[in-house]
Amino acid sequence: RATKVASTLRSWAPDMADERIALVSHGTFLDALIKALLGHDFASQLYYTHYNTALTRIDFTPKGFLLLRYLNRTEHLPPELISR
């Protein structure tokens, strides 16, 4: 599923350069999606952690590159609400 979503996002990117898309999902799927977008092996021991309500931003450049702006950002939460 993550590979299909990554492919869809890539296909939308050229026509939506000035748009923003928000995805809300569970951490395990977000890990798989980031791996699919970045071309990482799903079986690798690398895991992109996402705490509850954490934010990650990935930009698609006009030349087709991806920019991982931030990962698992939780500044919007008080410390006692950050799940680890």
PyMOL Python script that loads the backbone (N, CA, C, O; Angstrom):
from pymol import cmd

cmd.read_pdbstr("""\
ATOM      1  N   ARG A   1       0.813  -1.199   0.000  1.00  0.00           N
ATOM      2  CA  ARG A   1       0.000   0.000   0.000  1.00  0.00           C
ATOM      3  C   ARG A   1       0.857   1.264   0.000  1.00  0.00           C
ATOM      4  O   ARG A   1       0.548   2.220  -0.712  1.00  0.00           O
ATOM      5  N   ALA A   2       1.929   1.279   0.791  1.00  0.00           N
ATOM      6  CA  ALA A   2       2.787   2.465   0.859  1.00  0.00           C
ATOM      7  C   ALA A   2       3.426   2.764  -0.493  1.00  0.00           C
ATOM      8  O   ALA A   2       3.575   3.928  -0.866  1.00  0.00           O
ATOM      9  N   THR A   3       3.798   1.733  -1.218  1.00  0.00           N
ATOM     10  CA  THR A   3       4.395   1.925  -2.539  1.00  0.00           C
ATOM     11  C   THR A   3       3.395   2.573  -3.487  1.00  0.00           C
ATOM     12  O   THR A   3       3.761   3.440  -4.281  1.00  0.00           O
ATOM     13  N   LYS A   4       2.142   2.158  -3.406  1.00  0.00           N
ATOM     14  CA  LYS A   4       1.099   2.734  -4.261  1.00  0.00           C
ATOM     15  C   LYS A   4       0.852   4.205  -3.904  1.00  0.00           C
ATOM     16  O   LYS A   4       0.722   5.047  -4.793  1.00  0.00           O
ATOM     17  N   VAL A   5       0.788   4.509  -2.617  1.00  0.00           N
ATOM     18  CA  VAL A   5       0.584   5.897  -2.186  1.00  0.00           C
ATOM     19  C   VAL A   5       1.774   6.759  -2.612  1.00  0.00           C
ATOM     20  O   VAL A   5       1.586   7.879  -3.088  1.00  0.00           O
ATOM     21  N   ALA A   6       2.993   6.247  -2.443  1.00  0.00           N
ATOM     22  CA  ALA A   6       4.186   6.993  -2.858  1.00  0.00           C
ATOM     23  C   ALA A   6       4.150   7.282  -4.354  1.00  0.00           C
ATOM     24  O   ALA A   6       4.476   8.388  -4.784  1.00  0.00           O
ATOM     25  N   SER A   7       3.758   6.301  -5.136  1.00  0.00           N
ATOM     26  CA  SER A   7       3.653   6.477  -6.585  1.00  0.00           C
ATOM     27  C   SER A   7       2.601   7.528  -6.938  1.00  0.00           C
ATOM     28  O   SER A   7       2.815   8.355  -7.824  1.00  0.00           O
ATOM     29  N   THR A   8       1.479   7.492  -6.250  1.00  0.00           N
ATOM     30  CA  THR A   8       0.418   8.475  -6.487  1.00  0.00           C
ATOM     31  C   THR A   8       0.900   9.882  -6.143  1.00  0.00           C
ATOM     32  O   THR A   8       0.667  10.820  -6.905  1.00  0.00           O
ATOM     33  N   LEU A   9       1.566  10.035  -5.008  1.00  0.00           N
ATOM     34  CA  LEU A   9       2.081  11.350  -4.618  1.00  0.00           C
ATOM     35  C   LEU A   9       3.077  11.875  -5.648  1.00  0.00           C
ATOM     36  O   LEU A   9       3.045  13.051  -6.010  1.00  0.00           O
ATOM     37  N   ARG A  10       3.956  11.001  -6.113  1.00  0.00           N
ATOM     38  CA  ARG A  10       4.929  11.412  -7.134  1.00  0.00           C
ATOM     39  C   ARG A  10       4.233  11.856  -8.423  1.00  0.00           C
ATOM     40  O   ARG A  10       4.663  12.811  -9.070  1.00  0.00           O
ATOM     41  N   SER A  11       3.162  11.159  -8.790  1.00  0.00           N
ATOM     42  CA  SER A  11       2.456  11.516 -10.028  1.00  0.00           C
ATOM     43  C   SER A  11       1.707  12.838  -9.884  1.00  0.00           C
ATOM     44  O   SER A  11       1.547  13.563 -10.866  1.00  0.00           O
ATOM     45  N   TRP A  12       1.254  13.158  -8.699  1.00  0.00           N
ATOM     46  CA  TRP A  12       0.551  14.421  -8.451  1.00  0.00           C
ATOM     47  C   TRP A  12       1.505  15.614  -8.387  1.00  0.00           C
ATOM     48  O   TRP A  12       1.125  16.731  -8.741  1.00  0.00           O
ATOM     49  N   ALA A  13       2.726  15.387  -7.943  1.00  0.00           N
ATOM     50  CA  ALA A  13       3.660  16.468  -7.614  1.00  0.00           C
ATOM     51  C   ALA A  13       3.845  17.505  -8.722  1.00  0.00           C
ATOM     52  O   ALA A  13       3.788  18.698  -8.424  1.00  0.00           O
ATOM     53  N   PRO A  14       4.061  17.123  -9.975  1.00  0.00           N
ATOM     54  CA  PRO A  14       4.292  18.157 -10.997  1.00  0.00           C
ATOM     55  C   PRO A  14       3.116  19.111 -11.192  1.00  0.00           C
ATOM     56  O   PRO A  14       3.315  20.291 -11.480  1.00  0.00           O
ATOM     57  N   ASP A  15       1.908  18.613 -11.039  1.00  0.00           N
ATOM     58  CA  ASP A  15       0.722  19.452 -11.260  1.00  0.00           C
ATOM     59  C   ASP A  15       0.254  20.179 -10.005  1.00  0.00           C
ATOM     60  O   ASP A  15      -0.646  21.016 -10.067  1.00  0.00           O
ATOM     61  N   MET A  16       0.861  19.861  -8.875  1.00  0.00           N
ATOM     62  CA  MET A  16       0.409  20.437  -7.605  1.00  0.00           C
ATOM     63  C   MET A  16       1.542  21.158  -6.889  1.00  0.00           C
ATOM     64  O   MET A  16       1.619  21.133  -5.661  1.00  0.00           O
ATOM     65  N   ALA A  17       2.409  21.793  -7.643  1.00  0.00           N
ATOM     66  CA  ALA A  17       3.594  22.427  -7.065  1.00  0.00           C
ATOM     67  C   ALA A  17       3.262  23.465  -6.000  1.00  0.00           C
ATOM     68  O   ALA A  17       4.042  23.658  -5.067  1.00  0.00           O
ATOM     69  N   ASP A  18       2.129  24.131  -6.120  1.00  0.00           N
ATOM     70  CA  ASP A  18       1.761  25.168  -5.158  1.00  0.00           C
ATOM     71  C   ASP A  18       0.733  24.690  -4.139  1.00  0.00           C
ATOM     72  O   ASP A  18       0.161  25.496  -3.406  1.00  0.00           O
ATOM     73  N   GLU A  19       0.502  23.406  -4.093  1.00  0.00           N
ATOM     74  CA  GLU A  19      -0.501  22.829  -3.193  1.00  0.00           C
ATOM     75  C   GLU A  19       0.169  22.125  -2.018  1.00  0.00           C
ATOM     76  O   GLU A  19       1.362  21.824  -2.047  1.00  0.00           O
ATOM     77  N   ARG A  20      -0.622  21.876  -0.997  1.00  0.00           N
ATOM     78  CA  ARG A  20      -0.170  21.094   0.158  1.00  0.00           C
ATOM     79  C   ARG A  20      -1.112  19.922   0.335  1.00  0.00           C
ATOM     80  O   ARG A  20      -2.323  20.043   0.146  1.00  0.00           O
ATOM     81  N   ILE A  21      -0.548  18.801   0.696  1.00  0.00           N
ATOM     82  CA  ILE A  21      -1.330  17.599   0.961  1.00  0.00           C
ATOM     83  C   ILE A  21      -1.001  17.158   2.377  1.00  0.00           C
ATOM     84  O   ILE A  21       0.171  17.057   2.741  1.00  0.00           O
ATOM     85  N   ALA A  22      -2.012  16.899   3.164  1.00  0.00           N
ATOM     86  CA  ALA A  22      -1.813  16.386   4.519  1.00  0.00           C
ATOM     87  C   ALA A  22      -2.254  14.928   4.555  1.00  0.00           C
ATOM     88  O   ALA A  22      -3.346  14.584   4.102  1.00  0.00           O
ATOM     89  N   LEU A  23      -1.403  14.091   5.091  1.00  0.00           N
ATOM     90  CA  LEU A  23      -1.733  12.684   5.286  1.00  0.00           C
ATOM     91  C   LEU A  23      -1.754  12.412   6.779  1.00  0.00           C
ATOM     92  O   LEU A  23      -0.856  12.838   7.506  1.00  0.00           O
ATOM     93  N   VAL A  24      -2.754  11.719   7.226  1.00  0.00           N
ATOM     94  CA  VAL A  24      -2.856  11.326   8.632  1.00  0.00           C
ATOM     95  C   VAL A  24      -2.863   9.810   8.657  1.00  0.00           C
ATOM     96  O   VAL A  24      -3.688   9.172   8.003  1.00  0.00           O
ATOM     97  N   SER A  25      -1.941   9.238   9.413  1.00  0.00           N
ATOM     98  CA  SER A  25      -1.834   7.781   9.416  1.00  0.00           C
ATOM     99  C   SER A  25      -1.146   7.308  10.685  1.00  0.00           C
ATOM    100  O   SER A  25      -0.820   8.098  11.571  1.00  0.00           O
ATOM    101  N   HIS A  26      -0.934   6.010  10.750  1.00  0.00           N
ATOM    102  CA  HIS A  26      -0.231   5.388  11.873  1.00  0.00           C
ATOM    103  C   HIS A  26       1.266   5.349  11.573  1.00  0.00           C
ATOM    104  O   HIS A  26       1.687   5.395  10.418  1.00  0.00           O
ATOM    105  N   GLY A  27       2.048   5.263  12.629  1.00  0.00           N
ATOM    106  CA  GLY A  27       3.501   5.300  12.508  1.00  0.00           C
ATOM    107  C   GLY A  27       4.095   4.237  11.611  1.00  0.00           C
ATOM    108  O   GLY A  27       5.026   4.518  10.856  1.00  0.00           O
ATOM    109  N   THR A  28       3.578   3.023  11.676  1.00  0.00           N
ATOM    110  CA  THR A  28       4.138   1.945  10.865  1.00  0.00           C
ATOM    111  C   THR A  28       3.925   2.212   9.379  1.00  0.00           C
ATOM    112  O   THR A  28       4.818   1.966   8.568  1.00  0.00           O
ATOM    113  N   PHE A  29       2.745   2.714   9.022  1.00  0.00           N
ATOM    114  CA  PHE A  29       2.514   3.048   7.612  1.00  0.00           C
ATOM    115  C   PHE A  29       3.377   4.226   7.189  1.00  0.00           C
ATOM    116  O   PHE A  29       3.920   4.223   6.084  1.00  0.00           O
ATOM    117  N   LEU A  30       3.514   5.225   8.039  1.00  0.00           N
ATOM    118  CA  LEU A  30       4.350   6.376   7.694  1.00  0.00           C
ATOM    119  C   LEU A  30       5.800   5.952   7.486  1.00  0.00           C
ATOM    120  O   LEU A  30       6.479   6.469   6.598  1.00  0.00           O
ATOM    121  N   ASP A  31       6.276   5.015   8.299  1.00  0.00           N
ATOM    122  CA  ASP A  31       7.616   4.461   8.108  1.00  0.00           C
ATOM    123  C   ASP A  31       7.729   3.850   6.713  1.00  0.00           C
ATOM    124  O   ASP A  31       8.685   4.123   5.987  1.00  0.00           O
ATOM    125  N   ALA A  32       6.753   3.023   6.340  1.00  0.00           N
ATOM    126  CA  ALA A  32       6.772   2.372   5.024  1.00  0.00           C
ATOM    127  C   ALA A  32       6.666   3.396   3.896  1.00  0.00           C
ATOM    128  O   ALA A  32       7.324   3.251   2.866  1.00  0.00           O
ATOM    129  N   LEU A  33       5.850   4.422   4.082  1.00  0.00           N
ATOM    130  CA  LEU A  33       5.682   5.447   3.048  1.00  0.00           C
ATOM    131  C   LEU A  33       6.981   6.223   2.830  1.00  0.00           C
ATOM    132  O   LEU A  33       7.377   6.458   1.688  1.00  0.00           O
ATOM    133  N   ILE A  34       7.634   6.616   3.899  1.00  0.00           N
ATOM    134  CA  ILE A  34       8.901   7.344   3.761  1.00  0.00           C
ATOM    135  C   ILE A  34       9.939   6.462   3.077  1.00  0.00           C
ATOM    136  O   ILE A  34      10.684   6.931   2.217  1.00  0.00           O
ATOM    137  N   LYS A  35       9.991   5.187   3.455  1.00  0.00           N
ATOM    138  CA  LYS A  35      10.920   4.263   2.789  1.00  0.00           C
ATOM    139  C   LYS A  35      10.602   4.157   1.302  1.00  0.00           C
ATOM    140  O   LYS A  35      11.513   4.147   0.474  1.00  0.00           O
ATOM    141  N   ALA A  36       9.321   4.078   0.956  1.00  0.00           N
ATOM    142  CA  ALA A  36       8.932   3.989  -0.455  1.00  0.00           C
ATOM    143  C   ALA A  36       9.310   5.263  -1.203  1.00  0.00           C
ATOM    144  O   ALA A  36       9.809   5.195  -2.326  1.00  0.00           O
ATOM    145  N   LEU A  37       9.082   6.407  -0.600  1.00  0.00           N
ATOM    146  CA  LEU A  37       9.415   7.678  -1.252  1.00  0.00           C
ATOM    147  C   LEU A  37      10.919   7.842  -1.447  1.00  0.00           C
ATOM    148  O   LEU A  37      11.365   8.366  -2.468  1.00  0.00           O
ATOM    149  N   LEU A  38      11.695   7.393  -0.465  1.00  0.00           N
ATOM    150  CA  LEU A  38      13.146   7.571  -0.520  1.00  0.00           C
ATOM    151  C   LEU A  38      13.872   6.404  -1.176  1.00  0.00           C
ATOM    152  O   LEU A  38      15.091   6.445  -1.341  1.00  0.00           O
ATOM    153  N   GLY A  39      13.131   5.363  -1.552  1.00  0.00           N
ATOM    154  CA  GLY A  39      13.744   4.215  -2.215  1.00  0.00           C
ATOM    155  C   GLY A  39      14.513   3.304  -1.283  1.00  0.00           C
ATOM    156  O   GLY A  39      15.434   2.611  -1.716  1.00  0.00           O
ATOM    157  N   HIS A  40      14.154   3.293  -0.019  1.00  0.00           N
ATOM    158  CA  HIS A  40      14.823   2.419   0.947  1.00  0.00           C
ATOM    159  C   HIS A  40      14.188   1.033   0.948  1.00  0.00           C
ATOM    160  O   HIS A  40      13.022   0.869   0.590  1.00  0.00           O
ATOM    161  N   ASP A  41      14.962   0.058   1.350  1.00  0.00           N
ATOM    162  CA  ASP A  41      14.499  -1.326   1.437  1.00  0.00           C
ATOM    163  C   ASP A  41      13.543  -1.457   2.621  1.00  0.00           C
ATOM    164  O   ASP A  41      13.868  -1.055   3.738  1.00  0.00           O
ATOM    165  N   PHE A  42      12.363  -2.022   2.369  1.00  0.00           N
ATOM    166  CA  PHE A  42      11.379  -2.192   3.438  1.00  0.00           C
ATOM    167  C   PHE A  42      11.879  -3.138   4.525  1.00  0.00           C
ATOM    168  O   PHE A  42      11.453  -3.038   5.676  1.00  0.00           O
ATOM    169  N   ALA A  43      12.764  -4.040   4.178  1.00  0.00           N
ATOM    170  CA  ALA A  43      13.267  -5.019   5.144  1.00  0.00           C
ATOM    171  C   ALA A  43      14.482  -4.509   5.919  1.00  0.00           C
ATOM    172  O   ALA A  43      14.996  -5.208   6.793  1.00  0.00           O
ATOM    173  N   SER A  44      14.940  -3.305   5.609  1.00  0.00           N
ATOM    174  CA  SER A  44      16.127  -2.785   6.294  1.00  0.00           C
ATOM    175  C   SER A  44      15.845  -2.564   7.775  1.00  0.00           C
ATOM    176  O   SER A  44      14.692  -2.519   8.205  1.00  0.00           O
ATOM    177  N   GLN A  45      16.899  -2.432   8.530  1.00  0.00           N
ATOM    178  CA  GLN A  45      16.752  -2.218   9.965  1.00  0.00           C
ATOM    179  C   GLN A  45      16.548  -0.746  10.305  1.00  0.00           C
ATOM    180  O   GLN A  45      16.487  -0.375  11.477  1.00  0.00           O
ATOM    181  N   LEU A  46      16.445   0.070   9.295  1.00  0.00           N
ATOM    182  CA  LEU A  46      16.156   1.490   9.477  1.00  0.00           C
ATOM    183  C   LEU A  46      14.661   1.657   9.725  1.00  0.00           C
ATOM    184  O   LEU A  46      13.846   1.109   8.983  1.00  0.00           O
ATOM    185  N   TYR A  47      14.293   2.412  10.763  1.00  0.00           N
ATOM    186  CA  TYR A  47      12.878   2.645  11.066  1.00  0.00           C
ATOM    187  C   TYR A  47      12.674   4.132  11.329  1.00  0.00           C
ATOM    188  O   TYR A  47      13.369   4.729  12.151  1.00  0.00           O
ATOM    189  N   TYR A  48      11.717   4.722  10.624  1.00  0.00           N
ATOM    190  CA  TYR A  48      11.363   6.125  10.828  1.00  0.00           C
ATOM    191  C   TYR A  48      10.272   6.189  11.892  1.00  0.00           C
ATOM    192  O   TYR A  48       9.111   5.884  11.618  1.00  0.00           O
ATOM    193  N   THR A  49      10.646   6.581  13.094  1.00  0.00           N
ATOM    194  CA  THR A  49       9.726   6.629  14.225  1.00  0.00           C
ATOM    195  C   THR A  49       8.796   7.832  14.121  1.00  0.00           C
ATOM    196  O   THR A  49       9.205   8.922  13.719  1.00  0.00           O
ATOM    197  N   HIS A  50       7.538   7.613  14.492  1.00  0.00           N
ATOM    198  CA  HIS A  50       6.563   8.705  14.561  1.00  0.00           C
ATOM    199  C   HIS A  50       5.783   8.589  15.863  1.00  0.00           C
ATOM    200  O   HIS A  50       5.072   7.610  16.089  1.00  0.00           O
ATOM    201  N   TYR A  51       5.924   9.598  16.716  1.00  0.00           N
ATOM    202  CA  TYR A  51       5.124   9.648  17.929  1.00  0.00           C
ATOM    203  C   TYR A  51       3.708  10.077  17.570  1.00  0.00           C
ATOM    204  O   TYR A  51       3.465  10.603  16.484  1.00  0.00           O
ATOM    205  N   ASN A  52       2.783   9.850  18.486  1.00  0.00           N
ATOM    206  CA  ASN A  52       1.393  10.246  18.234  1.00  0.00           C
ATOM    207  C   ASN A  52       1.317  11.744  17.955  1.00  0.00           C
ATOM    208  O   ASN A  52       1.862  12.552  18.707  1.00  0.00           O
ATOM    209  N   THR A  53       0.654  12.099  16.893  1.00  0.00           N
ATOM    210  CA  THR A  53       0.413  13.455  16.379  1.00  0.00           C
ATOM    211  C   THR A  53       1.687  14.191  15.941  1.00  0.00           C
ATOM    212  O   THR A  53       1.655  15.403  15.731  1.00  0.00           O
ATOM    213  N   ALA A  54       2.799  13.476  15.803  1.00  0.00           N
ATOM    214  CA  ALA A  54       4.030  14.105  15.317  1.00  0.00           C
ATOM    215  C   ALA A  54       3.867  14.506  13.853  1.00  0.00           C
ATOM    216  O   ALA A  54       3.054  13.937  13.124  1.00  0.00           O
ATOM    217  N   LEU A  55       4.651  15.491  13.442  1.00  0.00           N
ATOM    218  CA  LEU A  55       4.577  16.016  12.080  1.00  0.00           C
ATOM    219  C   LEU A  55       5.851  15.700  11.309  1.00  0.00           C
ATOM    220  O   LEU A  55       6.956  15.795  11.844  1.00  0.00           O
ATOM    221  N   THR A  56       5.685  15.328  10.065  1.00  0.00           N
ATOM    222  CA  THR A  56       6.801  15.123   9.147  1.00  0.00           C
ATOM    223  C   THR A  56       6.472  15.883   7.873  1.00  0.00           C
ATOM    224  O   THR A  56       5.334  15.859   7.403  1.00  0.00           O
ATOM    225  N   ARG A  57       7.470  16.555   7.317  1.00  0.00           N
ATOM    226  CA  ARG A  57       7.245  17.309   6.072  1.00  0.00           C
ATOM    227  C   ARG A  57       8.230  16.843   5.010  1.00  0.00           C
ATOM    228  O   ARG A  57       9.442  16.812   5.223  1.00  0.00           O
ATOM    229  N   ILE A  58       7.677  16.486   3.871  1.00  0.00           N
ATOM    230  CA  ILE A  58       8.474  16.108   2.710  1.00  0.00           C
ATOM    231  C   ILE A  58       8.012  16.973   1.544  1.00  0.00           C
ATOM    232  O   ILE A  58       6.823  17.009   1.225  1.00  0.00           O
ATOM    233  N   ASP A  59       8.943  17.662   0.914  1.00  0.00           N
ATOM    234  CA  ASP A  59       8.633  18.493  -0.250  1.00  0.00           C
ATOM    235  C   ASP A  59       9.129  17.806  -1.519  1.00  0.00           C
ATOM    236  O   ASP A  59      10.189  17.181  -1.531  1.00  0.00           O
ATOM    237  N   PHE A  60       8.347  17.934  -2.578  1.00  0.00           N
ATOM    238  CA  PHE A  60       8.751  17.488  -3.905  1.00  0.00           C
ATOM    239  C   PHE A  60       9.243  18.716  -4.656  1.00  0.00           C
ATOM    240  O   PHE A  60       8.515  19.703  -4.759  1.00  0.00           O
ATOM    241  N   THR A  61      10.461  18.676  -5.183  1.00  0.00           N
ATOM    242  CA  THR A  61      10.992  19.820  -5.925  1.00  0.00           C
ATOM    243  C   THR A  61      10.529  19.749  -7.381  1.00  0.00           C
ATOM    244  O   THR A  61      10.132  18.685  -7.853  1.00  0.00           O
ATOM    245  N   PRO A  62      10.580  20.880  -8.094  1.00  0.00           N
ATOM    246  CA  PRO A  62      10.193  20.866  -9.509  1.00  0.00           C
ATOM    247  C   PRO A  62      11.026  19.894 -10.358  1.00  0.00           C
ATOM    248  O   PRO A  62      10.563  19.420 -11.395  1.00  0.00           O
ATOM    249  N   LYS A  63      12.246  19.601  -9.916  1.00  0.00           N
ATOM    250  CA  LYS A  63      13.105  18.672 -10.666  1.00  0.00           C
ATOM    251  C   LYS A  63      12.897  17.217 -10.255  1.00  0.00           C
ATOM    252  O   LYS A  63      13.596  16.326 -10.738  1.00  0.00           O
ATOM    253  N   GLY A  64      11.935  16.975  -9.363  1.00  0.00           N
ATOM    254  CA  GLY A  64      11.623  15.605  -8.977  1.00  0.00           C
ATOM    255  C   GLY A  64      12.370  15.076  -7.771  1.00  0.00           C
ATOM    256  O   GLY A  64      12.263  13.894  -7.445  1.00  0.00           O
ATOM    257  N   PHE A  65      13.123  15.933  -7.106  1.00  0.00           N
ATOM    258  CA  PHE A  65      13.822  15.516  -5.899  1.00  0.00           C
ATOM    259  C   PHE A  65      12.886  15.611  -4.703  1.00  0.00           C
ATOM    260  O   PHE A  65      11.879  16.319  -4.742  1.00  0.00           O
ATOM    261  N   LEU A  66      13.226  14.898  -3.649  1.00  0.00           N
ATOM    262  CA  LEU A  66      12.484  14.994  -2.394  1.00  0.00           C
ATOM    263  C   LEU A  66      13.341  15.711  -1.367  1.00  0.00           C
ATOM    264  O   LEU A  66      14.549  15.492  -1.289  1.00  0.00           O
ATOM    265  N   LEU A  67      12.711  16.565  -0.586  1.00  0.00           N
ATOM    266  CA  LEU A  67      13.385  17.229   0.524  1.00  0.00           C
ATOM    267  C   LEU A  67      12.680  16.821   1.806  1.00  0.00           C
ATOM    268  O   LEU A  67      11.512  17.150   2.007  1.00  0.00           O
ATOM    269  N   LEU A  68      13.377  16.112   2.666  1.00  0.00           N
ATOM    270  CA  LEU A  68      12.835  15.752   3.971  1.00  0.00           C
ATOM    271  C   LEU A  68      13.115  16.937   4.881  1.00  0.00           C
ATOM    272  O   LEU A  68      14.219  17.076   5.407  1.00  0.00           O
ATOM    273  N   ARG A  69      12.117  17.790   5.067  1.00  0.00           N
ATOM    274  CA  ARG A  69      12.286  19.037   5.821  1.00  0.00           C
ATOM    275  C   ARG A  69      12.378  18.783   7.318  1.00  0.00           C
ATOM    276  O   ARG A  69      13.222  19.360   8.002  1.00  0.00           O
ATOM    277  N   TYR A  70      11.507  17.918   7.822  1.00  0.00           N
ATOM    278  CA  TYR A  70      11.593  17.507   9.219  1.00  0.00           C
ATOM    279  C   TYR A  70      10.856  16.194   9.394  1.00  0.00           C
ATOM    280  O   TYR A  70       9.985  15.829   8.604  1.00  0.00           O
ATOM    281  N   LEU A  71      11.237  15.493  10.460  1.00  0.00           N
ATOM    282  CA  LEU A  71      10.716  14.156  10.730  1.00  0.00           C
ATOM    283  C   LEU A  71      10.340  14.062  12.205  1.00  0.00           C
ATOM    284  O   LEU A  71      11.143  14.390  13.078  1.00  0.00           O
ATOM    285  N   ASN A  72       9.118  13.613  12.477  1.00  0.00           N
ATOM    286  CA  ASN A  72       8.685  13.333  13.844  1.00  0.00           C
ATOM    287  C   ASN A  72       8.725  14.577  14.740  1.00  0.00           C
ATOM    288  O   ASN A  72       9.119  14.482  15.903  1.00  0.00           O
ATOM    289  N   ARG A  73       8.335  15.706  14.229  1.00  0.00           N
ATOM    290  CA  ARG A  73       8.364  16.958  14.986  1.00  0.00           C
ATOM    291  C   ARG A  73       7.219  16.971  15.999  1.00  0.00           C
ATOM    292  O   ARG A  73       6.075  16.667  15.661  1.00  0.00           O
ATOM    293  N   THR A  74       7.539  17.326  17.238  1.00  0.00           N
ATOM    294  CA  THR A  74       6.533  17.321  18.310  1.00  0.00           C
ATOM    295  C   THR A  74       6.488  18.637  19.082  1.00  0.00           C
ATOM    296  O   THR A  74       5.938  18.680  20.183  1.00  0.00           O
ATOM    297  N   GLU A  75       7.049  19.705  18.533  1.00  0.00           N
ATOM    298  CA  GLU A  75       7.095  20.984  19.248  1.00  0.00           C
ATOM    299  C   GLU A  75       5.719  21.531  19.594  1.00  0.00           C
ATOM    300  O   GLU A  75       5.595  22.367  20.489  1.00  0.00           O
ATOM    301  N   HIS A  76       4.693  21.074  18.903  1.00  0.00           N
ATOM    302  CA  HIS A  76       3.336  21.563  19.161  1.00  0.00           C
ATOM    303  C   HIS A  76       2.710  20.915  20.401  1.00  0.00           C
ATOM    304  O   HIS A  76       1.611  21.290  20.808  1.00  0.00           O
ATOM    305  N   LEU A  77       3.403  19.953  20.996  1.00  0.00           N
ATOM    306  CA  LEU A  77       2.872  19.230  22.157  1.00  0.00           C
ATOM    307  C   LEU A  77       3.635  19.573  23.427  1.00  0.00           C
ATOM    308  O   LEU A  77       4.849  19.769  23.387  1.00  0.00           O
ATOM    309  N   PRO A  78       2.928  19.646  24.563  1.00  0.00           N
ATOM    310  CA  PRO A  78       3.650  19.748  25.829  1.00  0.00           C
ATOM    311  C   PRO A  78       4.338  18.403  26.099  1.00  0.00           C
ATOM    312  O   PRO A  78       3.850  17.366  25.650  1.00  0.00           O
ATOM    313  N   PRO A  79       5.451  18.406  26.819  1.00  0.00           N
ATOM    314  CA  PRO A  79       6.221  17.174  27.034  1.00  0.00           C
ATOM    315  C   PRO A  79       5.402  15.993  27.561  1.00  0.00           C
ATOM    316  O   PRO A  79       5.658  14.848  27.189  1.00  0.00           O
ATOM    317  N   GLU A  80       4.434  16.260  28.411  1.00  0.00           N
ATOM    318  CA  GLU A  80       3.671  15.148  28.999  1.00  0.00           C
ATOM    319  C   GLU A  80       2.741  14.461  27.994  1.00  0.00           C
ATOM    320  O   GLU A  80       2.231  13.377  28.275  1.00  0.00           O
ATOM    321  N   LEU A  81       2.516  15.068  26.839  1.00  0.00           N
ATOM    322  CA  LEU A  81       1.652  14.454  25.822  1.00  0.00           C
ATOM    323  C   LEU A  81       2.421  13.752  24.704  1.00  0.00           C
ATOM    324  O   LEU A  81       1.813  13.190  23.793  1.00  0.00           O
ATOM    325  N   ILE A  82       3.739  13.779  24.766  1.00  0.00           N
ATOM    326  CA  ILE A  82       4.532  13.113  23.734  1.00  0.00           C
ATOM    327  C   ILE A  82       4.669  11.640  24.090  1.00  0.00           C
ATOM    328  O   ILE A  82       5.244  11.282  25.118  1.00  0.00           O
ATOM    329  N   SER A  83       4.133  10.802  23.225  1.00  0.00           N
ATOM    330  CA  SER A  83       4.236   9.354  23.446  1.00  0.00           C
ATOM    331  C   SER A  83       5.558   8.869  22.872  1.00  0.00           C
ATOM    332  O   SER A  83       5.958   9.271  21.779  1.00  0.00           O
ATOM    333  N   ARG A  84       6.207   8.033  23.591  1.00  0.00           N
ATOM    334  CA  ARG A  84       7.508   7.503  23.120  1.00  0.00           C
ATOM    335  C   ARG A  84       7.479   6.011  23.040  1.00  0.00           C
ATOM    336  O   ARG A  84       8.476   5.393  22.667  1.00  0.00           O
TER     337      ARG A  84
END
""", "prot")
cmd.dss("prot")
cmd.show_as("cartoon", "prot")
cmd.util.cbc("prot")
cmd.orient("prot")
